[in-house]
């Protein structure tokens, strides 16, 4: 009877592990921002569009943002208008690598702030 109880406990533990392990996998996220002098919000979005177009990927966007996918990741670019300047904010997430997310975020910021 003790052996049956041990087997049942082991199977139950394996079942919980199988259900909870996928929940432990979290994407790696990076974010950064930059002020763009003498660039208004509309120009910031135009630069974001040019950057996304250069990636040759599908994307979507709203009034102040652009969203798209790259390899095993996703990104969002936001442009905030402050009159004679704007701020661009980039969020990037990758399924496995914080380095990939960070490199993409930096690449996007540098491409928009040329």
PDB file as gemmi writes it, atoms N, CA and C in Angstrom:
CRYST1    1.000    1.000    1.000  90.00  90.00  90.00 P 1                      
ATOM      1  N   UNK A   1       0.814  -1.193   0.000  1.00  0.00           N  
ATOM      2  CA  UNK A   1       0.000   0.000   0.000  1.00  0.00           C  
ATOM      3  C   UNK A   1       0.860   1.260   0.000  1.00  0.00           C  
ATOM      4  N   UNK A   2       1.963   1.193   0.762  1.00  0.00           N  
ATOM      5  CA  UNK A   2       2.857   2.338   0.824  1.00  0.00           C  
ATOM      6  C   UNK A   2       3.469   2.616  -0.550  1.00  0.00           C  
ATOM      7  N   UNK A   3       3.785   1.554  -1.285  1.00  0.00           N  
ATOM      8  CA  UNK A   3       4.362   1.706  -2.616  1.00  0.00           C  
ATOM      9  C   UNK A   3       3.345   2.356  -3.559  1.00  0.00           C  
ATOM     10  N   UNK A   4       2.087   1.956  -3.495  1.00  0.00           N  
ATOM     11  CA  UNK A   4       1.045   2.536  -4.327  1.00  0.00           C  
ATOM     12  C   UNK A   4       0.884   4.028  -4.030  1.00  0.00           C  
ATOM     13  N   UNK A   5       0.947   4.375  -2.740  1.00  0.00           N  
ATOM     14  CA  UNK A   5       0.833   5.778  -2.346  1.00  0.00           C  
ATOM     15  C   UNK A   5       2.005   6.579  -2.914  1.00  0.00           C  
ATOM     16  N   UNK A   6       3.209   6.048  -2.893  1.00  0.00           N  
ATOM     17  CA  UNK A   6       4.389   6.725  -3.424  1.00  0.00           C  
ATOM     18  C   UNK A   6       4.279   6.918  -4.934  1.00  0.00           C  
ATOM     19  N   UNK A   7       3.786   5.897  -5.619  1.00  0.00           N  
ATOM     20  CA  UNK A   7       3.620   5.994  -7.073  1.00  0.00           C  
ATOM     21  C   UNK A   7       2.574   7.047  -7.403  1.00  0.00           C  
ATOM     22  N   UNK A   8       1.460   7.042  -6.672  1.00  0.00           N  
ATOM     23  CA  UNK A   8       0.405   8.016  -6.914  1.00  0.00           C  
ATOM     24  C   UNK A   8       0.901   9.434  -6.651  1.00  0.00           C  
ATOM     25  N   UNK A   9       1.663   9.617  -5.595  1.00  0.00           N  
ATOM     26  CA  UNK A   9       2.215  10.935  -5.276  1.00  0.00           C  
ATOM     27  C   UNK A   9       3.184  11.380  -6.359  1.00  0.00           C  
ATOM     28  N   UNK A  10       4.003  10.481  -6.848  1.00  0.00           N  
ATOM     29  CA  UNK A  10       4.946  10.801  -7.918  1.00  0.00           C  
ATOM     30  C   UNK A  10       4.240  11.199  -9.203  1.00  0.00           C  
ATOM     31  N   UNK A  11       3.198  10.466  -9.574  1.00  0.00           N  
ATOM     32  CA  UNK A  11       2.444  10.792 -10.784  1.00  0.00           C  
ATOM     33  C   UNK A  11       1.740  12.138 -10.646  1.00  0.00           C  
ATOM     34  N   UNK A  12       1.191  12.395  -9.473  1.00  0.00           N  
ATOM     35  CA  UNK A  12       0.536  13.673  -9.231  1.00  0.00           C  
ATOM     36  C   UNK A  12       1.538  14.825  -9.334  1.00  0.00           C  
ATOM     37  N   UNK A  13       2.718  14.638  -8.784  1.00  0.00           N  
ATOM     38  CA  UNK A  13       3.761  15.663  -8.857  1.00  0.00           C  
ATOM     39  C   UNK A  13       4.176  15.914 -10.298  1.00  0.00           C  
ATOM     40  N   UNK A  14       4.322  14.849 -11.083  1.00  0.00           N  
ATOM     41  CA  UNK A  14       4.684  15.006 -12.480  1.00  0.00           C  
ATOM     42  C   UNK A  14       3.591  15.745 -13.241  1.00  0.00           C  
ATOM     43  N   UNK A  15       2.342  15.462 -12.898  1.00  0.00           N  
ATOM     44  CA  UNK A  15       1.222  16.152 -13.546  1.00  0.00           C  
ATOM     45  C   UNK A  15       1.248  17.643 -13.260  1.00  0.00           C  
ATOM     46  N   UNK A  16       1.508  18.015 -12.001  1.00  0.00           N  
ATOM     47  CA  UNK A  16       1.597  19.435 -11.655  1.00  0.00           C  
ATOM     48  C   UNK A  16       2.780  20.097 -12.358  1.00  0.00           C  
ATOM     49  N   UNK A  17       3.880  19.404 -12.459  1.00  0.00           N  
ATOM     50  CA  UNK A  17       5.061  19.960 -13.124  1.00  0.00           C  
ATOM     51  C   UNK A  17       4.779  20.184 -14.607  1.00  0.00           C  
ATOM     52  N   UNK A  18       4.096  19.249 -15.234  1.00  0.00           N  
ATOM     53  CA  UNK A  18       3.788  19.376 -16.657  1.00  0.00           C  
ATOM     54  C   UNK A  18       2.872  20.564 -16.922  1.00  0.00           C  
ATOM     55  N   UNK A  19       1.983  20.856 -16.005  1.00  0.00           N  
ATOM     56  CA  UNK A  19       1.058  21.975 -16.168  1.00  0.00           C  
ATOM     57  C   UNK A  19       1.727  23.297 -15.823  1.00  0.00           C  
ATOM     58  N   UNK A  20       2.584  23.320 -14.810  1.00  0.00           N  
ATOM     59  CA  UNK A  20       3.150  24.583 -14.347  1.00  0.00           C  
ATOM     60  C   UNK A  20       4.413  24.997 -15.079  1.00  0.00           C  
ATOM     61  N   UNK A  21       5.182  24.100 -15.656  1.00  0.00           N  
ATOM     62  CA  UNK A  21       6.422  24.467 -16.330  1.00  0.00           C  
ATOM     63  C   UNK A  21       6.207  25.418 -17.502  1.00  0.00           C  
ATOM     64  N   UNK A  22       5.204  25.222 -18.360  1.00  0.00           N  
ATOM     65  CA  UNK A  22       5.008  26.202 -19.433  1.00  0.00           C  
ATOM     66  C   UNK A  22       4.706  27.602 -18.892  1.00  0.00           C  
ATOM     67  N   UNK A  23       4.076  27.683 -17.747  1.00  0.00           N  
ATOM     68  CA  UNK A  23       3.771  28.993 -17.176  1.00  0.00           C  
ATOM     69  C   UNK A  23       5.026  29.691 -16.676  1.00  0.00           C  
ATOM     70  N   UNK A  24       6.081  28.937 -16.400  1.00  0.00           N  
ATOM     71  CA  UNK A  24       7.315  29.536 -15.925  1.00  0.00           C  
ATOM     72  C   UNK A  24       8.121  30.184 -17.045  1.00  0.00           C  
ATOM     73  N   UNK A  25       7.884  29.767 -18.288  1.00  0.00           N  
ATOM     74  CA  UNK A  25       8.599  30.348 -19.424  1.00  0.00           C  
ATOM     75  C   UNK A  25       8.084  31.762 -19.659  1.00  0.00           C  
ATOM     76  N   UNK A  26       8.954  32.745 -19.502  1.00  0.00           N  
ATOM     77  CA  UNK A  26       8.568  34.134 -19.668  1.00  0.00           C  
ATOM     78  C   UNK A  26       9.428  34.774 -20.740  1.00  0.00           C  
ATOM     79  N   UNK A  27       8.831  35.659 -21.528  1.00  0.00           N  
ATOM     80  CA  UNK A  27       9.638  36.336 -22.538  1.00  0.00           C  
ATOM     81  C   UNK A  27      10.633  37.294 -21.881  1.00  0.00           C  
ATOM     82  N   UNK A  28      11.722  37.520 -22.562  1.00  0.00           N  
ATOM     83  CA  UNK A  28      12.739  38.462 -22.109  1.00  0.00           C  
ATOM     84  C   UNK A  28      12.426  39.823 -22.724  1.00  0.00           C  
ATOM     85  N   UNK A  29      12.329  40.863 -21.917  1.00  0.00           N  
ATOM     86  CA  UNK A  29      11.846  42.165 -22.367  1.00  0.00           C  
ATOM     87  C   UNK A  29      12.923  43.232 -22.192  1.00  0.00           C  
ATOM     88  N   UNK A  30      13.015  44.113 -23.189  1.00  0.00           N  
ATOM     89  CA  UNK A  30      13.913  45.265 -23.120  1.00  0.00           C  
ATOM     90  C   UNK A  30      13.124  46.505 -23.529  1.00  0.00           C  
ATOM     91  N   UNK A  31      13.478  47.643 -22.957  1.00  0.00           N  
ATOM     92  CA  UNK A  31      12.829  48.891 -23.354  1.00  0.00           C  
ATOM     93  C   UNK A  31      13.834  50.032 -23.279  1.00  0.00           C  
ATOM     94  N   UNK A  32      13.580  51.036 -24.086  1.00  0.00           N  
ATOM     95  CA  UNK A  32      14.432  52.211 -24.094  1.00  0.00           C  
ATOM     96  C   UNK A  32      13.700  53.375 -24.721  1.00  0.00           C  
ATOM     97  N   UNK A  33      14.212  54.570 -24.490  1.00  0.00           N  
ATOM     98  CA  UNK A  33      13.582  55.759 -25.061  1.00  0.00           C  
ATOM     99  C   UNK A  33      14.651  56.766 -25.455  1.00  0.00           C  
ATOM    100  N   UNK A  34      14.225  57.727 -26.271  1.00  0.00           N  
ATOM    101  CA  UNK A  34      15.146  58.749 -26.721  1.00  0.00           C  
ATOM    102  C   UNK A  34      14.352  59.985 -27.133  1.00  0.00           C  
ATOM    103  N   UNK A  35      14.855  61.163 -26.750  1.00  0.00           N  
ATOM    104  CA  UNK A  35      14.274  62.415 -27.235  1.00  0.00           C  
ATOM    105  C   UNK A  35      14.802  62.684 -28.636  1.00  0.00           C  
ATOM    106  N   UNK A  36      13.922  63.169 -29.503  1.00  0.00           N  
ATOM    107  CA  UNK A  36      14.292  63.515 -30.869  1.00  0.00           C  
ATOM    108  C   UNK A  36      14.135  65.023 -31.029  1.00  0.00           C  
ATOM    109  N   UNK A  37      15.241  65.750 -31.017  1.00  0.00           N  
ATOM    110  CA  UNK A  37      15.211  67.210 -31.152  1.00  0.00           C  
ATOM    111  C   UNK A  37      14.779  67.615 -32.545  1.00  0.00           C  
ATOM    112  N   UNK A  38      13.955  68.631 -32.607  1.00  0.00           N  
ATOM    113  CA  UNK A  38      13.456  69.187 -33.875  1.00  0.00           C  
ATOM    114  C   UNK A  38      12.743  68.153 -34.740  1.00  0.00           C  
ATOM    115  N   UNK A  39      12.200  67.124 -34.123  1.00  0.00           N  
ATOM    116  CA  UNK A  39      11.426  66.092 -34.810  1.00  0.00           C  
ATOM    117  C   UNK A  39      10.080  66.002 -34.091  1.00  0.00           C  
ATOM    118  N   UNK A  40       9.008  66.343 -34.789  1.00  0.00           N  
ATOM    119  CA  UNK A  40       7.694  66.260 -34.141  1.00  0.00           C  
ATOM    120  C   UNK A  40       7.166  64.828 -34.178  1.00  0.00           C  
ATOM    121  N   UNK A  41       6.000  64.616 -33.581  1.00  0.00           N  
ATOM    122  CA  UNK A  41       5.420  63.276 -33.491  1.00  0.00           C  
ATOM    123  C   UNK A  41       5.144  62.642 -34.843  1.00  0.00           C  
ATOM    124  N   UNK A  42       4.690  63.451 -35.798  1.00  0.00           N  
ATOM    125  CA  UNK A  42       4.397  62.923 -37.138  1.00  0.00           C  
ATOM    126  C   UNK A  42       5.676  62.422 -37.820  1.00  0.00           C  
ATOM    127  N   UNK A  43       6.768  63.177 -37.690  1.00  0.00           N  
ATOM    128  CA  UNK A  43       8.038  62.751 -38.281  1.00  0.00           C  
ATOM    129  C   UNK A  43       8.582  61.522 -37.569  1.00  0.00           C  
ATOM    130  N   UNK A  44       8.402  61.471 -36.252  1.00  0.00           N  
ATOM    131  CA  UNK A  44       8.817  60.289 -35.486  1.00  0.00           C  
ATOM    132  C   UNK A  44       8.100  59.046 -36.010  1.00  0.00           C  
ATOM    133  N   UNK A  45       6.787  59.154 -36.233  1.00  0.00           N  
ATOM    134  CA  UNK A  45       6.026  58.018 -36.774  1.00  0.00           C  
ATOM    135  C   UNK A  45       6.458  57.671 -38.197  1.00  0.00           C  
ATOM    136  N   UNK A  46       6.771  58.696 -38.990  1.00  0.00           N  
ATOM    137  CA  UNK A  46       7.244  58.439 -40.354  1.00  0.00           C  
ATOM    138  C   UNK A  46       8.566  57.670 -40.315  1.00  0.00           C  
ATOM    139  N   UNK A  47       9.446  58.037 -39.386  1.00  0.00           N  
ATOM    140  CA  UNK A  47      10.712  57.318 -39.238  1.00  0.00           C  
ATOM    141  C   UNK A  47      10.478  55.900 -38.728  1.00  0.00           C  
ATOM    142  N   UNK A  48       9.531  55.744 -37.810  1.00  0.00           N  
ATOM    143  CA  UNK A  48       9.189  54.405 -37.314  1.00  0.00           C  
ATOM    144  C   UNK A  48       8.649  53.546 -38.458  1.00  0.00           C  
ATOM    145  N   UNK A  49       7.807  54.144 -39.307  1.00  0.00           N  
ATOM    146  CA  UNK A  49       7.275  53.414 -40.465  1.00  0.00           C  
ATOM    147  C   UNK A  49       8.393  52.997 -41.415  1.00  0.00           C  
ATOM    148  N   UNK A  50       9.336  53.900 -41.658  1.00  0.00           N  
ATOM    149  CA  UNK A  50      10.466  53.574 -42.540  1.00  0.00           C  
ATOM    150  C   UNK A  50      11.295  52.436 -41.949  1.00  0.00           C  
ATOM    151  N   UNK A  51      11.508  52.479 -40.641  1.00  0.00           N  
ATOM    152  CA  UNK A  51      12.256  51.411 -39.981  1.00  0.00           C  
ATOM    153  C   UNK A  51      11.533  50.077 -40.135  1.00  0.00           C  
ATOM    154  N   UNK A  52      10.233  50.055 -39.849  1.00  0.00           N  
ATOM    155  CA  UNK A  52       9.458  48.817 -39.959  1.00  0.00           C  
ATOM    156  C   UNK A  52       9.455  48.329 -41.403  1.00  0.00           C  
ATOM    157  N   UNK A  53       9.301  49.248 -42.367  1.00  0.00           N  
ATOM    158  CA  UNK A  53       9.333  48.862 -43.782  1.00  0.00           C  
ATOM    159  C   UNK A  53      10.671  48.231 -44.167  1.00  0.00           C  
ATOM    160  N   UNK A  54      11.757  48.724 -43.580  1.00  0.00           N  
ATOM    161  CA  UNK A  54      13.080  48.171 -43.898  1.00  0.00           C  
ATOM    162  C   UNK A  54      13.229  46.734 -43.409  1.00  0.00           C  
ATOM    163  N   UNK A  55      12.429  46.358 -42.414  1.00  0.00           N  
ATOM    164  CA  UNK A  55      12.479  44.987 -41.895  1.00  0.00           C  
ATOM    165  C   UNK A  55      11.716  44.006 -42.771  1.00  0.00           C  
ATOM    166  N   UNK A  56      10.863  44.555 -43.654  1.00  0.00           N  
ATOM    167  CA  UNK A  56      10.037  43.747 -44.554  1.00  0.00           C  
ATOM    168  C   UNK A  56       9.199  42.721 -43.794  1.00  0.00           C  
ATOM    169  N   UNK A  57       8.465  43.225 -42.797  1.00  0.00           N  
ATOM    170  CA  UNK A  57       7.583  42.387 -41.983  1.00  0.00           C  
ATOM    171  C   UNK A  57       6.199  43.009 -41.946  1.00  0.00           C  
ATOM    172  N   UNK A  58       5.223  42.219 -41.548  1.00  0.00           N  
ATOM    173  CA  UNK A  58       3.894  42.758 -41.329  1.00  0.00           C  
ATOM    174  C   UNK A  58       3.872  43.492 -40.004  1.00  0.00           C  
ATOM    175  N   UNK A  59       3.127  44.583 -39.976  1.00  0.00           N  
ATOM    176  CA  UNK A  59       3.026  45.346 -38.746  1.00  0.00           C  
ATOM    177  C   UNK A  59       1.649  45.989 -38.675  1.00  0.00           C  
ATOM    178  N   UNK A  60       1.368  46.535 -37.523  1.00  0.00           N  
ATOM    179  CA  UNK A  60       0.128  47.271 -37.351  1.00  0.00           C  
ATOM    180  C   UNK A  60       0.441  48.517 -36.546  1.00  0.00           C  
ATOM    181  N   UNK A  61      -0.498  49.430 -36.529  1.00  0.00           N  
ATOM    182  CA  UNK A  61      -0.236  50.646 -35.781  1.00  0.00           C  
ATOM    183  C   UNK A  61      -1.474  51.472 -35.568  1.00  0.00           C  
ATOM    184  N   UNK A  62      -1.324  52.390 -34.651  1.00  0.00           N  
ATOM    185  CA  UNK A  62      -2.396  53.315 -34.331  1.00  0.00           C  
ATOM    186  C   UNK A  62      -1.908  54.739 -34.523  1.00  0.00           C  
ATOM    187  N   UNK A  63      -2.504  55.648 -33.772  1.00  0.00           N  
ATOM    188  CA  UNK A  63      -2.159  57.062 -33.907  1.00  0.00           C  
ATOM    189  C   UNK A  63      -0.751  57.376 -33.426  1.00  0.00           C  
ATOM    190  N   UNK A  64      -0.256  56.649 -32.412  1.00  0.00           N  
ATOM    191  CA  UNK A  64       1.071  56.948 -31.873  1.00  0.00           C  
ATOM    192  C   UNK A  64       1.984  55.732 -31.798  1.00  0.00           C  
ATOM    193  N   UNK A  65       1.575  54.587 -32.341  1.00  0.00           N  
ATOM    194  CA  UNK A  65       2.381  53.381 -32.155  1.00  0.00           C  
ATOM    195  C   UNK A  65       2.462  52.527 -33.409  1.00  0.00           C  
ATOM    196  N   UNK A  66       3.481  51.686 -33.417  1.00  0.00           N  
ATOM    197  CA  UNK A  66       3.680  50.670 -34.442  1.00  0.00           C  
ATOM    198  C   UNK A  66       4.086  49.385 -33.734  1.00  0.00           C  
ATOM    199  N   UNK A  67       3.511  48.266 -34.172  1.00  0.00           N  
ATOM    200  CA  UNK A  67       3.772  46.967 -33.553  1.00  0.00           C  
ATOM    201  C   UNK A  67       4.097  45.960 -34.640  1.00  0.00           C  
ATOM    202  N   UNK A  68       5.037  45.072 -34.356  1.00  0.00           N  
ATOM    203  CA  UNK A  68       5.397  44.045 -35.325  1.00  0.00           C  
ATOM    204  C   UNK A  68       6.124  42.891 -34.666  1.00  0.00           C  
ATOM    205  N   UNK A  69       6.467  41.908 -35.495  1.00  0.00           N  
ATOM    206  CA  UNK A  69       7.140  40.699 -35.025  1.00  0.00           C  
ATOM    207  C   UNK A  69       8.487  40.556 -35.715  1.00  0.00           C  
ATOM    208  N   UNK A  70       9.458  40.006 -35.008  1.00  0.00           N  
ATOM    209  CA  UNK A  70      10.759  39.689 -35.589  1.00  0.00           C  
ATOM    210  C   UNK A  70      11.203  38.351 -35.023  1.00  0.00           C  
ATOM    211  N   UNK A  71      11.680  37.467 -35.868  1.00  0.00           N  
ATOM    212  CA  UNK A  71      12.125  36.132 -35.448  1.00  0.00           C  
ATOM    213  C   UNK A  71      11.193  35.575 -34.372  1.00  0.00           C  
ATOM    214  N   UNK A  72      11.683  35.365 -33.157  1.00  0.00           N  
ATOM    215  CA  UNK A  72      10.869  34.847 -32.059  1.00  0.00           C  
ATOM    216  C   UNK A  72      10.503  35.958 -31.087  1.00  0.00           C  
ATOM    217  N   UNK A  73      10.274  37.159 -31.617  1.00  0.00           N  
ATOM    218  CA  UNK A  73       9.996  38.280 -30.739  1.00  0.00           C  
ATOM    219  C   UNK A  73       8.931  39.211 -31.285  1.00  0.00           C  
ATOM    220  N   UNK A  74       8.638  40.204 -30.488  1.00  0.00           N  
ATOM    221  CA  UNK A  74       7.633  41.206 -30.837  1.00  0.00           C  
ATOM    222  C   UNK A  74       8.154  42.562 -30.375  1.00  0.00           C  
ATOM    223  N   UNK A  75       7.717  43.633 -31.046  1.00  0.00           N  
ATOM    224  CA  UNK A  75       8.145  44.965 -30.629  1.00  0.00           C  
ATOM    225  C   UNK A  75       6.984  45.946 -30.723  1.00  0.00           C  
ATOM    226  N   UNK A  76       7.125  47.031 -29.996  1.00  0.00           N  
ATOM    227  CA  UNK A  76       6.187  48.149 -30.086  1.00  0.00           C  
ATOM    228  C   UNK A  76       7.004  49.420 -30.030  1.00  0.00           C  
ATOM    229  N   UNK A  77       6.707  50.328 -30.958  1.00  0.00           N  
ATOM    230  CA  UNK A  77       7.344  51.633 -31.016  1.00  0.00           C  
ATOM    231  C   UNK A  77       6.272  52.675 -30.759  1.00  0.00           C  
ATOM    232  N   UNK A  78       6.523  53.561 -29.812  1.00  0.00           N  
ATOM    233  CA  UNK A  78       5.596  54.640 -29.484  1.00  0.00           C  
ATOM    234  C   UNK A  78       6.267  55.974 -29.743  1.00  0.00           C  
ATOM    235  N   UNK A  79       5.536  56.923 -30.318  1.00  0.00           N  
ATOM    236  CA  UNK A  79       6.046  58.272 -30.555  1.00  0.00           C  
ATOM    237  C   UNK A  79       5.140  59.273 -29.848  1.00  0.00           C  
ATOM    238  N   UNK A  80       5.738  60.047 -28.957  1.00  0.00           N  
ATOM    239  CA  UNK A  80       5.004  61.072 -28.215  1.00  0.00           C  
ATOM    240  C   UNK A  80       5.444  62.439 -28.714  1.00  0.00           C  
ATOM    241  N   UNK A  81       4.462  63.279 -29.050  1.00  0.00           N  
ATOM    242  CA  UNK A  81       4.714  64.608 -29.604  1.00  0.00           C  
ATOM    243  C   UNK A  81       4.776  65.641 -28.484  1.00  0.00           C  
ATOM    244  N   UNK A  82       5.844  66.431 -28.486  1.00  0.00           N  
ATOM    245  CA  UNK A  82       6.012  67.514 -27.520  1.00  0.00           C  
ATOM    246  C   UNK A  82       6.289  68.831 -28.237  1.00  0.00           C  
ATOM    247  N   UNK A  83       5.603  69.062 -29.341  1.00  0.00           N  
ATOM    248  CA  UNK A  83       5.800  70.306 -30.083  1.00  0.00           C  
ATOM    249  C   UNK A  83       6.996  70.226 -30.999  1.00  0.00           C  
ATOM    250  N   UNK A  84       8.089  70.913 -30.633  1.00  0.00           N  
ATOM    251  CA  UNK A  84       9.271  70.948 -31.504  1.00  0.00           C  
ATOM    252  C   UNK A  84      10.164  69.720 -31.344  1.00  0.00           C  
ATOM    253  N   UNK A  85       9.830  68.854 -30.434  1.00  0.00           N  
ATOM    254  CA  UNK A  85      10.573  67.600 -30.294  1.00  0.00           C  
ATOM    255  C   UNK A  85       9.601  66.481 -29.934  1.00  0.00           C  
ATOM    256  N   UNK A  86      10.086  65.280 -29.964  1.00  0.00           N  
ATOM    257  CA  UNK A  86       9.253  64.129 -29.621  1.00  0.00           C  
ATOM    258  C   UNK A  86      10.090  63.130 -28.836  1.00  0.00           C  
ATOM    259  N   UNK A  87       9.417  62.154 -28.302  1.00  0.00           N  
ATOM    260  CA  UNK A  87      10.106  61.056 -27.617  1.00  0.00           C  
ATOM    261  C   UNK A  87       9.668  59.754 -28.274  1.00  0.00           C  
ATOM    262  N   UNK A  88      10.637  58.921 -28.589  1.00  0.00           N  
ATOM    263  CA  UNK A  88      10.353  57.595 -29.107  1.00  0.00           C  
ATOM    264  C   UNK A  88      10.668  56.587 -28.010  1.00  0.00           C  
ATOM    265  N   UNK A  89       9.756  55.653 -27.812  1.00  0.00           N  
ATOM    266  CA  UNK A  89       9.911  54.597 -26.816  1.00  0.00           C  
ATOM    267  C   UNK A  89       9.788  53.271 -27.554  1.00  0.00           C  
ATOM    268  N   UNK A  90      10.730  52.369 -27.297  1.00  0.00           N  
ATOM    269  CA  UNK A  90      10.714  51.056 -27.959  1.00  0.00           C  
ATOM    270  C   UNK A  90      10.695  49.966 -26.902  1.00  0.00           C  
ATOM    271  N   UNK A  91       9.743  49.062 -27.039  1.00  0.00           N  
ATOM    272  CA  UNK A  91       9.673  47.850 -26.225  1.00  0.00           C  
ATOM    273  C   UNK A  91       9.922  46.676 -27.155  1.00  0.00           C  
ATOM    274  N   UNK A  92      10.753  45.742 -26.737  1.00  0.00           N  
ATOM    275  CA  UNK A  92      11.015  44.535 -27.514  1.00  0.00           C  
ATOM    276  C   UNK A  92      11.006  43.345 -26.563  1.00  0.00           C  
ATOM    277  N   UNK A  93      10.407  42.266 -27.002  1.00  0.00           N  
ATOM    278  CA  UNK A  93      10.379  41.037 -26.204  1.00  0.00           C  
ATOM    279  C   UNK A  93      10.793  39.879 -27.097  1.00  0.00           C  
ATOM    280  N   UNK A  94      11.564  38.968 -26.519  1.00  0.00           N  
ATOM    281  CA  UNK A  94      12.019  37.787 -27.249  1.00  0.00           C  
ATOM    282  C   UNK A  94      11.704  36.565 -26.397  1.00  0.00           C  
ATOM    283  N   UNK A  95      11.371  35.467 -27.044  1.00  0.00           N  
ATOM    284  CA  UNK A  95      10.974  34.259 -26.320  1.00  0.00           C  
ATOM    285  C   UNK A  95      12.049  33.734 -25.390  1.00  0.00           C  
ATOM    286  N   UNK A  96      13.325  33.880 -25.752  1.00  0.00           N  
ATOM    287  CA  UNK A  96      14.383  33.233 -24.986  1.00  0.00           C  
ATOM    288  C   UNK A  96      15.529  34.137 -24.560  1.00  0.00           C  
ATOM    289  N   UNK A  97      15.811  35.192 -25.309  1.00  0.00           N  
ATOM    290  CA  UNK A  97      17.065  35.910 -25.100  1.00  0.00           C  
ATOM    291  C   UNK A  97      16.860  37.393 -24.792  1.00  0.00           C  
ATOM    292  N   UNK A  98      17.306  37.818 -23.610  1.00  0.00           N  
ATOM    293  CA  UNK A  98      17.284  39.237 -23.258  1.00  0.00           C  
ATOM    294  C   UNK A  98      18.250  40.008 -24.154  1.00  0.00           C  
ATOM    295  N   UNK A  99      19.341  39.370 -24.555  1.00  0.00           N  
ATOM    296  CA  UNK A  99      20.319  40.024 -25.425  1.00  0.00           C  
ATOM    297  C   UNK A  99      19.711  40.348 -26.789  1.00  0.00           C  
ATOM    298  N   UNK A 100      18.937  39.423 -27.346  1.00  0.00           N  
ATOM    299  CA  UNK A 100      18.294  39.672 -28.637  1.00  0.00           C  
ATOM    300  C   UNK A 100      17.292  40.814 -28.498  1.00  0.00           C  
ATOM    301  N   UNK A 101      16.497  40.814 -27.439  1.00  0.00           N  
ATOM    302  CA  UNK A 101      15.526  41.886 -27.214  1.00  0.00           C  
ATOM    303  C   UNK A 101      16.231  43.228 -27.062  1.00  0.00           C  
ATOM    304  N   UNK A 102      17.312  43.260 -26.301  1.00  0.00           N  
ATOM    305  CA  UNK A 102      18.056  44.498 -26.074  1.00  0.00           C  
ATOM    306  C   UNK A 102      18.712  44.990 -27.358  1.00  0.00           C  
ATOM    307  N   UNK A 103      19.320  44.086 -28.114  1.00  0.00           N  
ATOM    308  CA  UNK A 103      19.958  44.474 -29.379  1.00  0.00           C  
ATOM    309  C   UNK A 103      18.929  45.027 -30.358  1.00  0.00           C  
ATOM    310  N   UNK A 104      17.756  44.397 -30.431  1.00  0.00           N  
ATOM    311  CA  UNK A 104      16.718  44.892 -31.333  1.00  0.00           C  
ATOM    312  C   UNK A 104      16.245  46.268 -30.896  1.00  0.00           C  
ATOM    313  N   UNK A 105      16.026  46.462 -29.594  1.00  0.00           N  
ATOM    314  CA  UNK A 105      15.574  47.753 -29.079  1.00  0.00           C  
ATOM    315  C   UNK A 105      16.579  48.853 -29.433  1.00  0.00           C  
ATOM    316  N   UNK A 106      17.861  48.598 -29.223  1.00  0.00           N  
ATOM    317  CA  UNK A 106      18.900  49.589 -29.549  1.00  0.00           C  
ATOM    318  C   UNK A 106      18.956  49.873 -31.049  1.00  0.00           C  
ATOM    319  N   UNK A 107      18.839  48.822 -31.841  1.00  0.00           N  
ATOM    320  CA  UNK A 107      18.842  48.962 -33.294  1.00  0.00           C  
ATOM    321  C   UNK A 107      17.671  49.833 -33.751  1.00  0.00           C  
ATOM    322  N   UNK A 108      16.505  49.603 -33.187  1.00  0.00           N  
ATOM    323  CA  UNK A 108      15.325  50.403 -33.543  1.00  0.00           C  
ATOM    324  C   UNK A 108      15.526  51.861 -33.163  1.00  0.00           C  
ATOM    325  N   UNK A 109      16.000  52.121 -31.948  1.00  0.00           N  
ATOM    326  CA  UNK A 109      16.228  53.509 -31.525  1.00  0.00           C  
ATOM    327  C   UNK A 109      17.235  54.208 -32.429  1.00  0.00           C  
ATOM    328  N   UNK A 110      18.344  53.524 -32.737  1.00  0.00           N  
ATOM    329  CA  UNK A 110      19.368  54.129 -33.603  1.00  0.00           C  
ATOM    330  C   UNK A 110      18.841  54.365 -35.016  1.00  0.00           C  
ATOM    331  N   UNK A 111      17.990  53.462 -35.495  1.00  0.00           N  
ATOM    332  CA  UNK A 111      17.439  53.611 -36.847  1.00  0.00           C  
ATOM    333  C   UNK A 111      16.452  54.763 -36.943  1.00  0.00           C  
ATOM    334  N   UNK A 112      15.719  55.020 -35.884  1.00  0.00           N  
ATOM    335  CA  UNK A 112      14.739  56.103 -35.874  1.00  0.00           C  
ATOM    336  C   UNK A 112      15.414  57.436 -35.597  1.00  0.00           C  
ATOM    337  N   UNK A 113      16.454  57.443 -34.780  1.00  0.00           N  
ATOM    338  CA  UNK A 113      17.180  58.681 -34.440  1.00  0.00           C  
ATOM    339  C   UNK A 113      18.457  58.754 -35.259  1.00  0.00           C  
ATOM    340  N   UNK A 114      18.315  58.989 -36.559  1.00  0.00           N  
ATOM    341  CA  UNK A 114      19.488  59.073 -37.432  1.00  0.00           C  
ATOM    342  C   UNK A 114      19.892  60.496 -37.688  1.00  0.00           C  
TER     343      UNK A 114                                                      
END                                                                             
